[in-house]
Amino acid sequence: MSKVFNDINNIYKKGSVITKLVFVNVVAFVVMMLLTLFIPSAENYFSVPGTFAELIYQPWTIITYMFLHGGFWHLAMNMLWLFWFGQIFLQYFNNKQFFAVFLMGGFAGAFLHLGINQFLPPSYQIGIIGSSAAVMSIVFAAAAYRPEFKIHLIFIGPVKIKYLAMIAFAFDIMGLLSNLNSTVGMGDGVAHIAHIGGALYGLWFAYNMKKAKDITRSVNNFLDSVVSLFTSSKHDRNRSKMSAKRNVNRFEKPKRDKKTINEDTQNELNRILDKISKSGYPSLTRAEKEFLFKQKKD
């Protein structure tokens, strides 16, 4: 049994962000299933409530809701879409951008759901769970950035991903209209408004990336800062800052010959080209793009 757990642990550690998210969602699903055997209402403490007034008392749900699911097929379909479109997404962007889009898409879906609920009767103000909004952000980011990309479907053949995204969006619009005509909210049990919120964030991400603007950078900087708080001691961070300051003062105006400068330029060029081959041109910073442009001019 220990060997099985070790194998699973190795797969998780070596896997991409997609693998890690699938693991987290599956584990969360199993844990919640076991928890509800003893506490039937446990799910209510982790799902996004129906109004902002309720959210104030359960702020953590804005995160936890996107890692829970209402049933096996709900989980399975979301993870399949995440895997299919996630593979396409990672051909053009990196793991950090993937997680940021997933997370922000989940936030966008939840807040749009809550915002629309403010204008609906109380019977429509229902809580939600599921990673659908977050997954839709990945789907629409990939489809909007590379709309002509084709995937092969069983019994159908090659299909451009933009058409799959359009069909998914159309189903959500129709489902939303149907729910609004029912006597209670989410008559079909699907949070279509949240899906649309996630899709809109994915479209916004792709639109900005086509203009070489990464809107996830600030999110990832924040997440890196949070992680660093738990991965290094205060003493180490202060010592690192002091060391960096001393180095800056010491080597403020280094004197180097022309040969050294040329070698440094070539090394920097090689580093940037490697980064492009691994993560794509959009992953470059503004300074790196300016450096490349200057080399082309020279």
C-alpha positions as CSV (number, residue, x, y, z in Angstrom):
1,M,0.0,0.0,0.0
2,S,2.9,2.4,0.8
3,K,4.3,1.8,-2.6
4,V,1.0,2.8,-4.2
5,F,1.0,6.0,-2.2
6,N,4.6,6.7,-3.1
7,D,3.9,6.2,-6.8
8,I,0.9,8.6,-6.6
9,N,3.0,11.1,-4.7
10,N,5.7,11.0,-7.4
11,I,3.2,11.4,-10.2
12,Y,1.8,14.5,-8.4
13,K,5.2,16.0,-7.8
14,K,6.5,15.5,-11.3
15,G,3.2,16.3,-13.0
16,S,2.2,19.6,-14.6
17,V,-0.2,22.1,-13.1
18,I,-3.0,20.1,-14.8
19,T,-2.0,16.9,-13.0
20,K,-1.9,18.7,-9.7
21,L,-5.3,20.4,-10.1
22,V,-6.9,17.1,-11.1
23,F,-5.4,15.4,-8.0
24,V,-6.6,18.3,-5.7
25,N,-10.1,18.1,-7.2
26,V,-10.4,14.3,-6.9
27,V,-9.1,14.3,-3.3
28,A,-11.4,17.2,-2.3
29,F,-14.3,15.2,-3.9
30,V,-13.5,12.1,-1.9
31,V,-13.0,14.0,1.4
32,M,-16.3,15.9,1.0
33,M,-18.1,12.6,0.2
34,L,-16.8,11.1,3.4
35,L,-17.4,14.3,5.4
36,T,-21.1,14.5,4.4
37,L,-21.6,11.0,5.8
38,F,-21.2,12.4,9.2
39,I,-22.1,16.1,8.6
40,P,-24.8,16.2,5.9
41,S,-24.7,20.0,5.6
42,A,-20.8,20.2,5.4
43,E,-20.9,21.2,1.7
44,N,-22.7,24.4,2.7
45,Y,-19.6,25.6,4.5
46,F,-17.4,25.4,1.4
47,S,-19.8,26.5,-1.4
48,V,-20.2,30.1,-2.5
49,P,-23.5,31.3,-1.0
50,G,-26.2,33.1,-2.9
51,T,-25.6,36.7,-1.8
52,F,-22.7,39.0,-0.9
53,A,-24.3,39.4,2.5
54,E,-23.7,35.7,3.2
55,L,-20.3,35.7,1.6
56,I,-19.0,38.2,4.2
57,Y,-19.4,35.4,6.8
58,Q,-17.9,32.7,4.6
59,P,-15.1,34.5,2.6
60,W,-13.0,31.3,2.2
61,T,-15.8,29.8,0.0
62,I,-14.7,32.0,-2.9
63,I,-11.7,29.6,-3.2
64,T,-13.0,26.3,-1.8
65,Y,-16.1,26.2,-4.1
66,M,-14.0,25.7,-7.2
67,F,-12.4,22.5,-5.9
68,L,-15.7,20.8,-5.0
69,H,-18.3,19.0,-7.1
70,G,-21.9,17.9,-6.8
71,G,-21.4,14.4,-8.2
72,F,-19.0,12.1,-10.0
73,W,-20.1,13.1,-13.5
74,H,-19.8,16.8,-12.6
75,L,-16.2,16.1,-11.5
76,A,-15.4,13.9,-14.5
77,M,-16.6,16.3,-17.2
78,N,-14.8,19.3,-15.6
79,M,-11.6,17.3,-15.3
80,L,-11.8,16.1,-18.9
81,W,-12.3,19.6,-20.3
82,L,-9.5,20.8,-18.0
83,F,-7.2,18.1,-19.4
84,W,-8.1,18.6,-23.1
85,F,-7.9,22.3,-23.2
86,G,-5.2,22.6,-20.6
87,Q,-2.8,20.7,-22.8
88,I,-3.5,23.2,-25.6
89,F,-3.1,26.2,-23.2
90,L,0.3,24.9,-22.0
91,Q,1.6,24.8,-25.6
92,Y,1.6,28.6,-25.6
93,F,1.8,29.6,-21.9
94,N,3.4,28.4,-18.7
95,N,2.2,26.7,-15.5
96,K,2.0,29.9,-13.5
97,Q,-0.2,31.6,-16.1
98,F,-2.3,28.5,-16.2
99,F,-3.0,28.4,-12.5
100,A,-3.6,32.2,-12.4
101,V,-6.2,32.0,-15.2
102,F,-7.8,29.0,-13.5
103,L,-8.0,30.9,-10.2
104,M,-9.1,34.2,-11.6
105,G,-11.6,32.6,-13.8
106,G,-13.1,30.9,-10.7
107,F,-13.3,34.3,-9.0
108,A,-14.9,35.9,-12.0
109,G,-17.5,33.2,-12.2
110,A,-18.4,33.5,-8.5
111,F,-18.6,37.3,-8.4
112,L,-20.7,37.4,-11.6
113,H,-23.0,34.8,-10.1
114,L,-23.3,36.9,-6.9
115,G,-23.7,40.1,-8.8
116,I,-26.5,38.9,-10.9
117,N,-28.2,37.3,-7.9
118,Q,-28.6,40.8,-6.4
119,F,-31.2,41.6,-9.0
120,L,-33.1,38.3,-8.8
121,P,-35.8,37.1,-6.4
122,P,-34.6,35.2,-3.2
123,S,-35.7,31.9,-4.7
124,Y,-33.0,32.3,-7.4
125,Q,-30.2,33.2,-4.9
126,I,-28.7,29.8,-4.7
127,G,-25.1,28.8,-3.7
128,I,-22.7,27.1,-6.1
129,I,-19.9,24.6,-6.2
130,G,-17.7,23.3,-8.9
131,S,-14.6,24.2,-11.0
132,S,-16.7,24.8,-14.1
133,A,-16.1,28.6,-14.2
134,A,-12.4,28.1,-13.6
135,V,-12.2,25.4,-16.3
136,M,-14.2,27.6,-18.8
137,S,-11.6,30.3,-18.3
138,I,-8.9,27.9,-19.6
139,V,-11.2,26.7,-22.4
140,F,-11.9,30.2,-23.7
141,A,-8.4,31.4,-23.2
142,A,-7.0,28.6,-25.4
143,A,-9.9,29.0,-28.0
144,A,-9.5,32.8,-28.2
145,Y,-5.7,32.7,-28.4
146,R,-5.5,29.9,-31.0
147,P,-9.0,29.6,-32.5
148,E,-7.9,27.6,-35.5
149,F,-6.3,24.9,-33.4
150,K,-7.9,21.5,-34.2
151,I,-8.6,18.5,-32.0
152,H,-9.9,15.1,-33.2
153,L,-13.3,14.0,-31.8
154,I,-14.5,10.4,-31.9
155,F,-17.0,9.8,-34.7
156,I,-16.6,13.4,-35.8
157,G,-13.0,14.0,-36.8
158,P,-11.0,17.2,-36.6
159,V,-12.8,20.2,-35.1
160,K,-11.5,23.7,-34.5
161,I,-11.5,24.5,-30.8
162,K,-13.3,27.9,-31.4
163,Y,-16.4,26.0,-32.5
164,L,-16.3,23.9,-29.3
165,A,-16.1,27.0,-27.2
166,M,-18.9,28.6,-29.1
167,I,-21.1,25.6,-28.6
168,A,-20.4,25.5,-24.9
169,F,-21.2,29.3,-24.6
170,A,-24.4,28.8,-26.5
171,F,-25.5,26.0,-24.2
172,D,-24.8,28.2,-21.2
173,I,-26.8,31.1,-22.7
174,M,-29.8,28.7,-23.4
175,G,-29.5,27.1,-20.0
176,L,-29.4,30.5,-18.3
177,L,-32.6,31.7,-20.2
178,S,-34.3,28.4,-19.3
179,N,-33.4,28.8,-15.6
180,L,-34.7,32.4,-15.5
181,N,-38.0,31.1,-16.8
182,S,-38.3,28.5,-14.1
183,T,-39.9,29.0,-10.7
184,V,-36.6,28.6,-8.9
185,G,-33.0,29.4,-9.7
186,M,-30.8,26.9,-11.5
187,G,-33.7,24.7,-12.5
188,D,-31.3,22.4,-14.4
189,G,-28.8,22.4,-11.5
190,V,-26.1,24.2,-13.5
191,A,-24.6,27.6,-12.6
192,H,-24.5,29.0,-16.1
193,I,-23.8,32.6,-14.9
194,A,-20.6,31.4,-13.3
195,H,-19.6,29.6,-16.4
196,I,-20.1,32.8,-18.4
197,G,-18.0,34.7,-15.9
198,G,-15.1,32.3,-16.2
199,A,-15.4,32.3,-20.0
200,L,-15.2,36.1,-20.1
201,Y,-12.1,36.2,-18.0
202,G,-10.4,33.6,-20.4
203,L,-11.3,35.8,-23.3
204,W,-9.9,38.9,-21.6
205,F,-6.6,37.0,-20.9
206,A,-6.2,35.9,-24.5
207,Y,-7.1,39.3,-25.8
208,N,-4.4,40.9,-23.7
209,M,-1.8,38.2,-24.5
210,K,-2.2,38.9,-28.2
211,K,-1.1,42.4,-27.4
212,A,1.9,41.0,-25.4
213,K,0.3,42.0,-22.1
214,D,0.2,39.4,-19.3
215,I,-2.7,40.3,-16.9
216,T,-1.8,37.4,-14.7
217,R,1.7,38.8,-13.8
218,S,0.4,40.7,-10.7
219,V,-1.5,37.7,-9.5
220,N,1.6,35.5,-9.8
221,N,3.8,38.1,-8.1
222,F,1.3,38.1,-5.2
223,L,1.2,34.2,-5.1
224,D,5.0,34.1,-5.2
225,S,5.2,36.5,-2.2
226,V,2.7,34.4,-0.2
227,V,4.7,31.2,-1.0
228,S,8.0,32.8,0.0
229,L,6.5,33.7,3.4
230,F,6.2,29.9,4.1
231,T,9.3,28.7,2.3
232,S,12.0,30.9,3.8
233,S,12.6,32.4,7.2
234,K,12.5,36.1,8.0
235,H,16.3,36.0,8.8
236,D,17.0,34.5,5.4
237,R,14.9,37.1,3.5
238,N,16.6,39.9,5.4
239,R,20.0,38.5,4.8
240,S,19.2,38.1,1.1
241,K,18.1,41.7,0.8
242,M,21.2,43.0,2.6
243,S,23.4,40.8,0.4
244,A,21.7,42.1,-2.7
245,K,22.1,45.7,-1.5
246,R,25.9,45.2,-0.8
247,N,26.4,43.7,-4.2
248,V,24.6,46.6,-6.0
249,N,26.7,49.1,-4.1
250,R,29.9,47.2,-4.8
251,F,29.4,46.6,-8.5
252,E,27.5,49.7,-9.3
253,K,29.8,50.7,-12.2
254,P,31.8,47.6,-13.3
255,K,34.6,48.1,-15.7
256,R,34.6,45.4,-18.4
257,D,36.3,45.1,-21.7
258,K,34.5,44.8,-25.0
259,K,35.0,41.0,-25.2
260,T,33.3,40.5,-21.8
261,I,30.4,42.7,-22.8
262,N,29.9,40.7,-26.0
263,E,29.9,37.4,-24.1
264,D,27.3,38.7,-21.6
265,T,25.1,39.9,-24.5
266,Q,25.3,36.5,-26.2
267,N,24.6,34.7,-22.9
268,E,21.5,36.9,-22.3
269,L,20.3,36.3,-25.9
270,N,20.7,32.5,-25.5
271,R,18.7,32.7,-22.2
272,I,15.9,34.6,-23.8
273,L,15.7,32.2,-26.8
274,D,15.6,29.2,-24.5
275,K,12.7,30.9,-22.6
276,I,10.8,31.4,-25.9
277,S,11.2,27.8,-26.9
278,K,9.9,26.6,-23.5
279,S,7.2,29.1,-22.7
280,G,6.5,31.1,-25.9
281,Y,7.1,34.7,-26.8
282,P,4.3,36.1,-24.6
283,S,6.1,34.9,-21.5
284,L,8.9,37.5,-22.1
285,T,9.1,40.6,-19.9
286,R,9.0,44.0,-21.5
287,A,12.8,44.4,-20.8
288,E,13.5,41.1,-22.6
289,K,11.4,42.1,-25.6
290,E,13.3,45.4,-25.8
291,F,16.6,43.5,-25.6
292,L,15.6,41.3,-28.5
293,F,14.4,44.2,-30.6
294,K,17.7,46.0,-30.0
295,Q,19.7,42.9,-31.1
296,K,17.7,42.8,-34.3
297,K,18.5,46.4,-35.0
298,D,22.2,45.9,-34.3
